[in-house]
Amino acid sequence: MPTGHRDHLKRKTAPKSWMLDKQGGTFALMPASGPHKKTECIPLGYLISRFLRYASNFKELSIILDEKNIKVNGRVRTNSHFPVGLFDVVSIEKTGEHFRVLYNVHKKFHLHRISSEEASYRLTKVTKKYENQGIPYIVSSCGLSIRFCDPAIDLGYTIKISNETSKVIEYIVPGPDKVIFVSKGKARGRVGVINTISTQGKETVYGMTDFAGNTFSCTSKSCILIGESSENIWITLPKERGIRQSELEKINAQLGEMIDTEVAEVSE
């Protein structure tokens, strides 16, 4: 069997978070090498054609990109295979629209419309910290390396980065009452407030409560901080606010609240 790098991707093996239909062809767009892992990103071409519906075929998509109408995190991108990941900002110059890439509560990619002020920054997580020839470095989850950062910034912190200068604006320290967005695992797309912090082996586990009062948990590696408190969240959230409803709650929302009825006892 041949081994090595593959330049193609079949539609059947594409991530489910892309929401590709099975009968749309044999192959799918292969994400190019870039700031995000291939399992945690989506090609820019699908955001334009399938999510925004601005292109119905590859020719129209190529025209839009060649005219340099699309920016990702403040930089013009003309490659339809460019990988776009969580919290990245997609801007369209001609229409003045800005979108932030998020996961919905069903673990699928979602484009959330934001203002021009919010489009000026993005959030990322510190995954590595080291020193080289006396110069301190931090490396973020989006592949960005930053020199001469604040020495107080440590692993697991969330940093707010300016899309114009690529410099750190603020950072969040993990702790109780902080707001978290789950980026991996079964709870992907959920948002909650940290209640408890415990250790299980080598993993740090956060016990959280969402804005509807439901409790769940996740490890520190599978989430990212997005706010100092429930009143101070750095990004705007979709209308579901990261609340995943149960099947019963979905039915009640569609048909109305169920009426409790007493069951009469059957006498023999």
C-alpha positions, 0 to 999 in steps of 0.5 A: 500500500502506498503511504505518504501525504494525500492531496485528495479527500473523499466526501464520505470521509470528510468531517461531519461538521462540514455538513456535506451531502452524500450525493454532491460528488465523489471528492471534497475540498482538501484543507491546505496546510495552515494554522489549524488541524485538518480535523478542526477546520473547514475550507474557505470555499465551503463557507462561501458556497455552502454557508453564505450561498454566494457561489453556486459553482466553482467558477463563481467561487474562483471569481469571488476569491480572485477579486480579493473580496474575502478576508480571514482575520484581516488578511486577503485569502484567495485559496479556496482550500485555506483552512478556517477554524474556531473563532476566526473572522471572515470579512467580505469587503463589498458587502461590509459583512463580518462573520465569526466561525463557531460550533453550534450545539449540534457540533457543526460549523456555524457562521455567526454575524458580528459587528465591525468592532468585534471583527477586529480581534479573535480569541485563541488558546495558549498551548506552548510557552518557551524561551529561545536565546533569552526571548520569551515565546508563546504559541497559540492553538491557531499556530501563531507565535508571539514574542516578548509577551506578558510573562504572566501568560501561561499555558491554558490561558485565552488571549485576545489577539488584534487582527490588525497587529497580531498583538495580545490585547488581553488574556483570561486566567482559568478559574471559577465563574469564568465562561467556557466554550467547548471545542472538542468532544461530545459537548462541542459547541456548548457554553458554560460557567465553571463551578468546580475544578478537579483533577483526574490523573493528569487531566484537569476537569471543569464542572460547568453549568450552562445558561439554562441551569444544566450541568456538564463537564469537560477537560481543560484540553477540550475547551477555551475561555471566552469570558471573565464572567457571564456578564463579561463575555468577549464574543457574541453568541448565537441565539441558543447561547450554547444550550443543548436541549434534550429530545423532550425539551425539543418536543415541548418547544414545538408542541407546547409544554406537556400537561401532567395528567393523573393515571387512574388506578384500574381495580380488579 
